Amino acid sequence: MNSKWRELDLGGGGLQAANLRLARTLRRRPVAYGLMLGFPLGLHRWYLGEHRSALLFPVLTAAAIAGGLTGMTAAAVAALLALAALLGYDLYTMERRIAAYNKRQRMAVYLSQGAGAPAGYRGRFAAGADTTAATRVRTASRVPSLAEQEALLREITARKPPAARPPQ
């Protein structure tokens, strides 16, 4: 999408405005993989909104540096192995996590649409047009479905005077 379109503010709650909001919030795979170069700081997890687990990376990095500087090589090696294991796990699951994040964003944007049509809105019908199930079935060029036939029968039954209705 062109950057000028992203900056355009359509206002309202239409589909175009929702798509523009969504385009701003979606996460891109190249950016996420590029941020994996900063894995000692957990930048890729910050990018994907995983803030709690992103804190683990700087803590392990600090533990590895502190262990190396104080001569505790076992602690430093353990922290480095944990960092390497987390990096391998993140490389393995990155596609899935990006897709899950983007899906959550899509759901949030599309489900937070406006209130919908105003009360009494009928769409694009001519004034006074008869849009009952009976007229829809009669004018159709196909055989009515079972649901349409049932709706037609309910409508016909509702139109009959009470004396003409069959006993139930």
Backbone as a printed PyTorch tensor [residue, N CA C, xyz], in Angstrom:
tensor([[[  0.8530,  -1.1600,   0.0000],
         [  0.0000,   0.0000,   0.0000],
         [  0.9050,   1.2310,   0.0000]],

        [[  0.6030,   2.1880,  -0.8100],
         [  1.3820,   3.4040,  -0.9240],
         [  1.3400,   4.1770,   0.3980]],

        [[  2.4510,   4.8240,   0.7520],
         [  2.5180,   5.5240,   2.0370],
         [  1.5410,   6.6940,   2.1080]],

        [[  1.2200,   7.3130,   0.9850],
         [  0.2600,   8.4240,   0.9940],
         [ -1.1240,   7.9280,   1.4040]],

        [[ -1.4810,   6.7260,   0.9990],
         [ -2.7820,   6.1740,   1.3780],
         [ -2.8310,   5.8590,   2.8600]],

        [[ -1.6980,   5.4550,   3.4350],
         [ -1.6780,   5.1530,   4.8690],
         [ -1.8810,   6.4060,   5.7040]],

        [[ -1.4060,   7.5320,   5.1960],
         [ -1.5240,   8.7840,   5.9350],
         [ -2.9000,   9.4200,   5.7810]],

        [[ -3.6650,   8.9870,   4.8080],
         [ -4.9860,   9.5550,   4.5540],
         [ -5.9350,   9.1800,   5.6880]],

        [[ -6.6480,  10.1540,   6.2030],
         [ -7.6060,   9.8980,   7.2710],
         [ -9.0060,   9.9590,   6.6800]],

        [[ -9.6120,   8.7950,   6.4900],
         [-10.9530,   8.7420,   5.9230],
         [-12.0140,   9.0060,   6.9800]],

        [[-11.6560,   8.8830,   8.2320],
         [-12.6360,   9.0850,   9.2990],
         [-13.7210,   8.0280,   9.2210]],

        [[-14.6760,   8.1200,  10.0760],
         [-15.7890,   7.1750,  10.0280],
         [-15.3490,   5.7660,  10.3760]],

        [[-16.2410,   4.8250,  10.1480],
         [-15.9630,   3.4520,  10.5120],
         [-16.0970,   2.5090,   9.3490]],

        [[-15.8490,   2.9790,   8.1410],
         [-16.0000,   2.1310,   6.9730],
         [-14.8750,   1.1240,   6.8300]],

        [[-15.0210,   0.2770,   5.8460],
         [-14.0420,  -0.7730,   5.6040],
         [-12.6990,  -0.1960,   5.1860]],

        [[-12.6990,   0.8670,   4.3960],
         [-11.4300,   1.4650,   3.9790],
         [-10.6750,   2.0260,   5.1760]],

        [[-11.3740,   2.6800,   6.0740],
         [-10.7270,   3.2160,   7.2750],
         [-10.1920,   2.0780,   8.1380]],

        [[-10.9510,   0.9870,   8.2310],
         [-10.4990,  -0.1640,   9.0160],
         [ -9.2530,  -0.7710,   8.3890]],

        [[ -9.2240,  -0.8740,   7.0720],
         [ -8.0500,  -1.4330,   6.4050],
         [ -6.8300,  -0.5430,   6.5990]],

        [[ -7.0140,   0.7610,   6.6010],
         [ -5.8900,   1.6660,   6.8440],
         [ -5.3800,   1.5320,   8.2770]],

        [[ -6.3010,   1.4310,   9.2480],
         [ -5.8740,   1.2240,  10.6360],
         [ -5.1370,  -0.0980,  10.7710]],

        [[ -5.6380,  -1.1150,  10.0920],
         [ -5.0140,  -2.4280,  10.1660],
         [ -3.6210,  -2.4050,   9.5510]],

        [[ -3.4550,  -1.7350,   8.4240],
         [ -2.1500,  -1.6840,   7.7590],
         [ -1.0990,  -1.0360,   8.6540]],

        [[ -1.5190,  -0.1070,   9.5070],
         [ -0.5700,   0.5420,  10.4150],
         [ -0.1350,  -0.3870,  11.5420]],

        [[ -0.9790,  -1.3320,  11.9310],
         [ -0.6720,  -2.1510,  13.1050],
         [ -0.0890,  -3.5160,  12.7740]],

        [[ -0.1990,  -3.9720,  11.5370],
         [  0.3210,  -5.2970,  11.2020],
         [  1.8410,  -5.3340,  11.3330]],

        [[  2.3630,  -6.4870,  11.7200],
         [  3.8040,  -6.6780,  11.8530],
         [  4.3410,  -7.3380,  10.5930]],

        [[  5.4970,  -6.8870,  10.1690],
         [  6.1260,  -7.3700,   8.9370],
         [  7.2030,  -8.3990,   9.2660]],

        [[  7.2570,  -9.4540,   8.4790],
         [  8.2320, -10.5080,   8.7090],
         [  9.6790, -10.0300,   8.5690]],

        [[ 10.0190,  -9.2720,   7.5150],
         [ 11.4230,  -8.8380,   7.4070],
         [ 11.8850,  -8.0050,   8.6050]],

        [[ 11.0090,  -7.1790,   9.1290],
         [ 11.3730,  -6.3600,  10.2920],
         [ 11.5880,  -7.2550,  11.5080]],

        [[ 10.6980,  -8.2160,  11.7070],
         [ 10.8190,  -9.1080,  12.8670],
         [ 12.1050,  -9.9250,  12.7930]],

        [[ 12.4080, -10.4430,  11.6090],
         [ 13.6450, -11.2150,  11.4730],
         [ 14.8670, -10.3090,  11.5920]],

        [[ 14.7840,  -9.0860,  11.1190],
         [ 15.8900,  -8.1450,  11.2720],
         [ 16.1450,  -7.8040,  12.7320]],

        [[ 15.0780,  -7.6840,  13.4910],
         [ 15.2270,  -7.3850,  14.9150],
         [ 15.7890,  -8.5690,  15.6970]],

        [[ 15.7840,  -9.7450,  15.1020],
         [ 16.3840, -10.8920,  15.7870],
         [ 17.8940, -10.7220,  15.9090]],

        [[ 18.4740,  -9.8300,  15.1090],
         [ 19.9000,  -9.5400,  15.2690],
         [ 20.1590,  -8.8840,  16.6250]],

        [[ 19.1700,  -8.2280,  17.1570],
         [ 19.2730,  -7.6380,  18.4880],
         [ 18.6960,  -8.5490,  19.5550]],

        [[ 18.8310,  -9.8680,  19.3600],
         [ 18.2150, -10.8060,  20.2990],
         [ 18.7380, -10.6790,  21.7230]],

        [[ 19.9930, -10.2400,  21.9770],
         [ 20.3860, -10.1030,  23.3860],
         [ 19.5340,  -9.0840,  24.1460]],

        [[ 18.8860,  -8.1890,  23.4220],
         [ 18.0060,  -7.2070,  24.0650],
         [ 16.5330,  -7.6000,  23.9690]],

        [[ 16.2160,  -8.6470,  23.2230],
         [ 14.8300,  -9.0980,  23.0740],
         [ 13.9990,  -8.1970,  22.1820]],

        [[ 14.6420,  -7.5090,  21.2290],
         [ 13.9290,  -6.5430,  20.3910],
         [ 12.8160,  -7.1830,  19.5660]],

        [[ 13.0440,  -8.3960,  19.0830],
         [ 12.0330,  -9.0510,  18.2450],
         [ 10.7790,  -9.3740,  19.0480]],

        [[ 10.9390,  -9.7020,  20.3100],
         [  9.7530,  -9.9740,  21.1300],
         [  9.0290,  -8.6870,  21.5100]],

        [[  9.7650,  -7.6020,  21.7130],
         [  9.1160,  -6.3100,  21.9490],
         [  8.2900,  -5.9270,  20.7380]],

        [[  8.8340,  -6.1780,  19.5570],
         [  8.1440,  -5.8310,  18.3130],
         [  6.8250,  -6.5840,  18.1820]],

        [[  6.8090,  -7.8250,  18.6490],
         [  5.5950,  -8.6410,  18.5550],
         [  4.6830,  -8.4880,  19.7750]],

        [[  4.9980,  -7.5640,  20.6500],
         [  4.1270,  -7.2910,  21.7910],
         [  4.2470,  -8.2890,  22.9210]],

        [[  5.3020,  -9.0780,  22.9500],
         [  5.5050, -10.0610,  24.0180],
         [  6.4630,  -9.4550,  25.0440]],

        [[  5.9780,  -8.4960,  25.8020],
         [  6.8450,  -7.6940,  26.6590],
         [  7.4090,  -8.4740,  27.8430]],

        [[  6.6240,  -9.3430,  28.4430],
         [  7.1230, -10.0950,  29.6010],
         [  8.2710, -11.0130,  29.2160]],

        [[  8.0800, -11.7560,  28.1370],
         [  9.1420, -12.6780,  27.7350],
         [ 10.3210, -11.9390,  27.1140]],

        [[ 10.1070, -10.7180,  26.6330],
         [ 11.2160,  -9.9370,  26.0780],
         [ 12.1970,  -9.5410,  27.1730]],

        [[ 11.7260,  -9.4210,  28.3980],
         [ 12.6130,  -9.0580,  29.5050],
         [ 13.6090, -10.1610,  29.8340]],

        [[ 13.3020, -11.3860,  29.4650],
         [ 14.1860, -12.5090,  29.7550],
         [ 15.5170, -12.3800,  29.0140]],

        [[ 15.4890, -11.8430,  27.8090],
         [ 16.7100, -11.7350,  27.0080],
         [ 17.7410, -10.7870,  27.6390]],

        [[ 17.3840,  -9.5550,  28.0110],
         [ 18.3940,  -8.6960,  28.6460],
         [ 18.8760,  -9.2360,  29.9930]],

        [[ 17.9860,  -9.9120,  30.7190],
         [ 18.3910, -10.4830,  32.0060],
         [ 19.4320, -11.5700,  31.7840]],

        [[ 19.1920, -12.4560,  30.8250],
         [ 20.1620, -13.5130,  30.5370],
         [ 21.4610, -12.9370,  29.9820]],

        [[ 21.3710, -11.9090,  29.1690],
         [ 22.5720, -11.2700,  28.6310],
         [ 23.3850, -10.6490,  29.7620]],

        [[ 22.7090,  -9.9560,  30.6740],
         [ 23.4040,  -9.3540,  31.8160],
         [ 24.0200, -10.4300,  32.7010]],

        [[ 23.3240, -11.5450,  32.8860],
         [ 23.8620, -12.6400,  33.6950],
         [ 25.0990, -13.2360,  33.0380]],

        [[ 25.0790, -13.3760,  31.7170],
         [ 26.2420, -13.9210,  31.0110],
         [ 27.4310, -12.9720,  31.1160]],

        [[ 27.1890, -11.6790,  30.9670],
         [ 28.2780, -10.7000,  31.0600],
         [ 28.8230, -10.6490,  32.4900]],

        [[ 27.9160, -10.6130,  33.4700],
         [ 28.3500, -10.5720,  34.8710],
         [ 29.1100, -11.8370,  35.2430]],

        [[ 28.6380, -12.9680,  34.7870],
         [ 29.3320, -14.2190,  35.0790],
         [ 30.7040, -14.2680,  34.4330]],

        [[ 30.8200, -13.7370,  33.2270],
         [ 32.1250, -13.7130,  32.5630],
         [ 33.0910, -12.7590,  33.2300]],

        [[ 32.6030, -11.6130,  33.7030],
         [ 33.4830, -10.6210,  34.3310],
         [ 33.9280, -11.0340,  35.7290]],

        [[ 33.0870, -11.7690,  36.4420],
         [ 33.4330, -12.1650,  37.8130],
         [ 34.1320, -13.5100,  37.8710]],

        [[ 34.3180, -14.1490,  36.7560],
         [ 35.0220, -15.4240,  36.7440],
         [ 34.1230, -16.6210,  36.9690]],

        [[ 32.8230, -16.4170,  36.9860],
         [ 31.8860, -17.5370,  37.1520],
         [ 31.5300, -18.0610,  35.7620]],

        [[ 32.4440, -18.8250,  35.2040],
         [ 32.2630, -19.2600,  33.8180],
         [ 31.0880, -20.2150,  33.6690]],

        [[ 30.7990, -21.0020,  34.6750],
         [ 29.6840, -21.9430,  34.5740],
         [ 28.3620, -21.1840,  34.4500]],

        [[ 28.2060, -20.1290,  35.2460],
         [ 26.9820, -19.3270,  35.1770],
         [ 26.9000, -18.5990,  33.8420]],

        [[ 28.0350, -18.0940,  33.3590],
         [ 28.0570, -17.3860,  32.0790],
         [ 27.7130, -18.3350,  30.9380]],

        [[ 28.2760, -19.5280,  30.9630],
         [ 27.9960, -20.5110,  29.9100],
         [ 26.5350, -20.9440,  29.9670]],

        [[ 26.0020, -21.1330,  31.1710],
         [ 24.5940, -21.5270,  31.3070],
         [ 23.6800, -20.4350,  30.7540]],

        [[ 24.0000, -19.1760,  31.0380],
         [ 23.1850, -18.0720,  30.5240],
         [ 23.2870, -17.9920,  29.0030]],

        [[ 24.4840, -18.1980,  28.4640],
         [ 24.6560, -18.1750,  27.0050],
         [ 23.9210, -19.3360,  26.3360]],

        [[ 23.9440, -20.5100,  26.9660],
         [ 23.2050, -21.6530,  26.4150],
         [ 21.6990, -21.3940,  26.4490]],

        [[ 21.2350, -20.7750,  27.5210],
         [ 19.8070, -20.4420,  27.6060],
         [ 19.4330, -19.4260,  26.5290]],

        [[ 20.3060, -18.4380,  26.2940],
         [ 20.0680, -17.4590,  25.2270],
         [ 20.0270, -18.1400,  23.8630]],

        [[ 20.9590, -19.0640,  23.6400],
         [ 20.9980, -19.7720,  22.3560],
         [ 19.7490, -20.6290,  22.1720]],

        [[ 19.2940, -21.2690,  23.2550],
         [ 18.0850, -22.0920,  23.1640],
         [ 16.8640, -21.2230,  22.8640]],

        [[ 16.7690, -20.0700,  23.5230],
         [ 15.6510, -19.1610,  23.2570],
         [ 15.6970, -18.6190,  21.8360]],

        [[ 16.9000, -18.3240,  21.3530],
         [ 17.0370, -17.8330,  19.9840],
         [ 16.6010, -18.9070,  18.9870]],

        [[ 17.0080, -20.1530,  19.2150],
         [ 16.5820, -21.2480,  18.3380],
         [ 15.0740, -21.4350,  18.3580]],

        [[ 14.4940, -21.3590,  19.5440],
         [ 13.0420, -21.4830,  19.6670],
         [ 12.3430, -20.3510,  18.9280]],

        [[ 12.8570, -19.1370,  19.0770],
         [ 12.2450, -17.9890,  18.4050],
         [ 12.3710, -18.0950,  16.8920]],

        [[ 13.5050, -18.5760,  16.4100],
         [ 13.6500, -18.7700,  14.9600],
         [ 12.6440, -19.7980,  14.4470]],

        [[ 12.4360, -20.8400,  15.2370],
         [ 11.5230, -21.9080,  14.8360],
         [ 10.0610, -21.4430,  14.8450]],

        [[  9.6860, -20.6100,  15.7980],
         [  8.2750, -20.2320,  15.9620],
         [  7.9410, -18.8280,  15.4700]],

        [[  8.8840, -18.1380,  14.8470],
         [  8.6570, -16.7380,  14.4680],
         [  7.4830, -16.5840,  13.5060]],

        [[  7.4010, -17.4020,  12.4710],
         [  6.3010, -17.2950,  11.4950],
         [  4.9440, -17.4370,  12.1800]],

        [[  4.8480, -18.4190,  13.0520],
         [  3.5920, -18.6720,  13.7490],
         [  3.2020, -17.4910,  14.6410]],

        [[  4.1800, -16.9230,  15.3210],
         [  3.8850, -15.8230,  16.2320],
         [  3.5330, -14.5440,  15.4890]],

        [[  4.1690, -14.3100,  14.3510],
         [  3.8070, -13.1350,  13.5450],
         [  2.3800, -13.2930,  13.0360]],

        [[  2.0510, -14.4910,  12.5440],
         [  0.6950, -14.7400,  12.0430],
         [ -0.3360, -14.5900,  13.1610]],

        [[ -0.0260, -15.0800,  14.3500],
         [ -0.9590, -14.9650,  15.4800],
         [ -1.1440, -13.5030,  15.8840]],

        [[ -0.0590, -12.7390,  15.9080],
         [ -0.1640, -11.3140,  16.2540],
         [ -1.0220, -10.5820,  15.2300]],

        [[ -0.7460, -10.8240,  13.9460],
         [ -1.5070, -10.1480,  12.8940],
         [ -2.9760, -10.5540,  12.9210]],

        [[ -3.2540, -11.8110,  13.2610],
         [ -4.6450, -12.2580,  13.3590],
         [ -5.3580, -11.5410,  14.5050]],

        [[ -4.6780, -11.4030,  15.6470],
         [ -5.2740, -10.6740,  16.7700],
         [ -5.5650,  -9.2290,  16.3800]],

        [[ -4.6550,  -8.6220,  15.6250],
         [ -4.8630,  -7.2390,  15.1970],
         [ -6.0470,  -7.1320,  14.2410]],

        [[ -6.1410,  -8.0780,  13.2980],
         [ -7.2710,  -8.0710,  12.3560],
         [ -8.5850,  -8.2170,  13.0940]],

        [[ -8.6380,  -9.1470,  14.0280],
         [ -9.8740,  -9.3570,  14.7930],
         [-10.2340,  -8.0930,  15.5710]],

        [[ -9.2510,  -7.4690,  16.1980],
         [ -9.5210,  -6.2690,  16.9920],
         [-10.0280,  -5.1350,  16.1150]],

        [[ -9.4210,  -4.9600,  14.9400],
         [ -9.8260,  -3.8490,  14.0690],
         [-11.2000,  -4.1040,  13.4750]],

        [[-11.4200,  -5.2920,  12.9410],
         [-12.6860,  -5.5520,  12.2590],
         [-13.8530,  -5.7110,  13.2240]],

        [[-13.5940,  -6.1850,  14.4340],
         [-14.6830,  -6.3360,  15.3970],
         [-14.9770,  -5.0450,  16.1480]],

        [[-14.1240,  -4.0430,  16.0040],
         [-14.3670,  -2.7730,  16.6840],
         [-14.9840,  -1.7540,  15.7400]],

        [[-15.6690,  -2.2270,  14.7420],
         [-16.3060,  -1.3230,  13.7840],
         [-17.4160,  -0.5470,  14.4640]],

        [[-17.9740,   0.4000,  13.7490],
         [-19.0280,   1.2710,  14.2760],
         [-20.2670,   0.4970,  14.6840]],

        [[-21.2590,   1.2330,  15.0780],
         [-22.4880,   0.6450,  15.6080],
         [-23.3280,  -0.0270,  14.5350]],

        [[-23.0130,   0.1800,  13.2800],
         [-23.7860,  -0.4500,  12.2190],
         [-24.8400,   0.4830,  11.6700]],

        [[-25.7840,  -0.0870,  10.9820],
         [-26.8270,   0.7040,  10.3300],
         [-27.7760,   1.2890,  11.3670]],

        [[-28.3280,   2.4540,  11.0920],
         [-29.2890,   3.0410,  12.0280],
         [-30.5740,   2.2260,  12.0830]],

        [[-31.3360,   2.4230,  13.1310],
         [-32.5890,   1.6910,  13.3070],
         [-33.5360,   1.9960,  12.1550]],

        [[-34.1520,   0.9700,  11.6240],
         [-35.1110,   1.1320,  10.5410],
         [-34.4820,   1.2100,   9.1630]],

        [[-33.1670,   1.0900,   9.0680],
         [-32.5040,   1.1560,   7.7630],
         [-32.7940,  -0.1210,   6.9920]],

        [[-33.2650,   0.0200,   5.7410],
         [-33.6490,  -1.1430,   4.9500],
         [-32.7290,  -1.3890,   3.7790]],

        [[-31.7420,  -0.5870,   3.5930],
         [-30.8490,  -0.7880,   2.4630],
         [-31.3640,  -0.0900,   1.2350]],

        [[-31.0460,  -0.6150,   0.0790],
         [-31.3960,   0.0380,  -1.1910],
         [-32.6860,  -0.5180,  -1.7630]],

        [[-33.7870,  -0.2480,  -1.1120],
         [-35.0900,  -0.6660,  -1.6020],
         [-35.8640,   0.5690,  -2.0290]],

        [[-36.6490,   0.4050,  -3.0530],
         [-37.5170,   1.5060,  -3.4740],
         [-38.5980,   1.6990,  -2.4240]],

        [[-39.0420,   2.9090,  -2.2620],
         [-40.0680,   3.2020,  -1.2670],
         [-41.3400,   2.4270,  -1.5950]],

        [[-41.8890,   1.7450,  -0.6270],
         [-43.1280,   1.0060,  -0.8100],
         [-42.9510,  -0.3310,  -1.5090]],

        [[-41.7420,  -0.7470,  -1.7650],
         [-41.5330,  -2.0270,  -2.4490],
         [-41.9090,  -3.1610,  -1.5040]],

        [[-42.5810,  -4.1450,  -2.0480],
         [-42.9870,  -5.3030,  -1.2570],
         [-41.8360,  -6.2980,  -1.2570]],

        [[-41.2320,  -6.5150,  -0.1140],
         [-40.0830,  -7.4150,  -0.0370],
         [-40.3730,  -8.6000,   0.8660]],

        [[-41.5900,  -9.0660,   0.8550],
         [-41.9270, -10.2200,   1.6800],
         [-41.3380, -11.4720,   1.0550]],

        [[-41.3130, -12.5300,   1.8320],
         [-40.7590, -13.7900,   1.3410],
         [-41.5520, -14.3070,   0.1480]],

        [[-42.8650, -14.0650,   0.1380],
         [-43.6980, -14.5630,  -0.9630],
         [-43.2920, -13.9240,  -2.2830]],

        [[-43.0350, -12.6350,  -2.2970],
         [-42.6520, -11.9930,  -3.5640],
         [-41.2490, -12.3930,  -3.9690]],

        [[-40.3650, -12.5910,  -2.9850],
         [-39.0080, -13.0160,  -3.3470],
         [-39.0320, -14.3970,  -3.9750]],

        [[-39.8540, -15.3000,  -3.4450],
         [-39.9100, -16.6600,  -3.9720],
         [-40.5560, -16.6630,  -5.3520]],

        [[-41.6160, -15.8630,  -5.5430],
         [-42.3020, -15.8510,  -6.8330],
         [-41.4160, -15.3200,  -7.9480]],

        [[-40.6100, -14.3220,  -7.6560],
         [-39.8080, -13.7070,  -8.7070],
         [-38.4790, -14.4090,  -8.9200]],

        [[-38.1580, -15.3570,  -8.0960],
         [-36.8690, -16.0300,  -8.2400],
         [-36.8690, -16.9140,  -9.4810]],

        [[-35.7100, -17.0200, -10.1080],
         [-35.5940, -17.8550, -11.3060],
         [-35.0850, -19.2440, -10.9460]],

        [[-35.0720, -19.5670,  -9.6740],
         [-34.6080, -20.8770,  -9.2300],
         [-35.6390, -21.4670,  -8.2780]],

        [[-35.4740, -22.7110,  -7.9710],
         [-36.3650, -23.3740,  -7.0250],
         [-36.0460, -22.8340,  -5.6310]],

        [[-37.0650, -22.4300,  -4.8720],
         [-36.7940, -21.8810,  -3.5400],
         [-36.2090, -22.9460,  -2.6150]],

        [[-35.3450, -22.5060,  -1.7270],
         [-34.7460, -23.4330,  -0.7740],
         [-35.7890, -23.8470,   0.2600]],

        [[-35.4370, -24.8360,   1.0520],
         [-36.3500, -25.3240,   2.0790],
         [-36.6650, -24.2110,   3.0840]],

        [[-35.6620, -23.4380,   3.4550],
         [-35.8870, -22.3390,   4.3970],
         [-36.8240, -21.2970,   3.7990]],

        [[-36.6670, -21.0030,   2.5080],
         [-37.5510, -20.0370,   1.8560],
         [-38.9780, -20.5700,   1.7720]],

        [[-39.1220, -21.8700,   1.5050],
         [-40.4560, -22.4660,   1.4520],
         [-41.1260, -22.4050,   2.8230]],

        [[-40.3560, -22.6830,   3.8840],
         [-40.9200, -22.6100,   5.2320],
         [-41.3260, -21.1840,   5.5760]],

        [[-40.4970, -20.2140,   5.1900],
         [-40.8320, -18.8080,   5.4460],
         [-42.0970, -18.4200,   4.6940]],

        [[-42.2440, -18.9120,   3.4680],
         [-43.4340, -18.6230,   2.6720],
         [-44.6740, -19.2080,   3.3390]],

        [[-44.5790, -20.4470,   3.8190],
         [-45.7210, -21.0670,   4.4920],
         [-46.0900, -20.3190,   5.7730]],

        [[-45.0820, -19.8980,   6.5520],
         [-45.3700, -19.1310,   7.7690],
         [-46.0490, -17.8130,   7.4280]],

        [[-45.6030, -17.1790,   6.3630],
         [-46.1760, -15.9030,   5.9530],
         [-47.6210, -16.0750,   5.4850]],

        [[-47.8780, -17.1200,   4.7100],
         [-49.2390, -17.3720,   4.2200],
         [-50.1540, -17.6980,   5.3890]],

        [[-49.6620, -18.5050,   6.3300],
         [-50.4560, -18.8630,   7.5000],
         [-50.7550, -17.6320,   8.3480]],

        [[-49.7950, -16.7480,   8.4690],
         [-50.0100, -15.5390,   9.2720],
         [-51.0220, -14.6110,   8.6210]],

        [[-51.1590, -14.6440,   7.3010],
         [-52.1020, -13.7700,   6.5980],
         [-53.5380, -14.2730,   6.6770]],

        [[-53.7350, -15.5780,   6.8890],
         [-55.0900, -16.1400,   6.9360],
         [-55.8110, -15.6360,   8.1740]],

        [[-57.1240, -15.4470,   8.0660],
         [-57.8850, -15.0850,   9.2710],
         [-57.8680, -16.2570,  10.2530]],

        [[-58.0190, -15.9970,  11.5430],
         [-57.9440, -17.0600,  12.5480],
         [-58.9400, -18.1930,  12.3150]],

        [[-60.1170, -17.9090,  11.7560],
         [-61.1200, -18.9560,  11.5390],
         [-60.6840, -19.9080,  10.4300]],

        [[-59.9090, -19.4580,   9.4720],
         [-59.5130, -20.2900,   8.3380],
         [-58.2640, -21.1110,   8.6230]],

        [[-57.6090, -20.8790,   9.7590],
         [-56.3830, -21.6190,  10.0710],
         [-56.7320, -23.0330,  10.5110]],

        [[-55.8900, -23.9990,  10.1600],
         [-56.1370, -25.3810,  10.6040],
         [-55.8930, -25.5040,  12.1090]],

        [[-56.6190, -26.4070,  12.7600],
         [-56.4200, -26.5890,  14.2130],
         [-55.0290, -27.1720,  14.4760]],

        [[-54.4610, -26.8060,  15.6150],
         [-53.1000, -27.2840,  15.9350],
         [-53.0960, -28.2830,  17.0320]]])
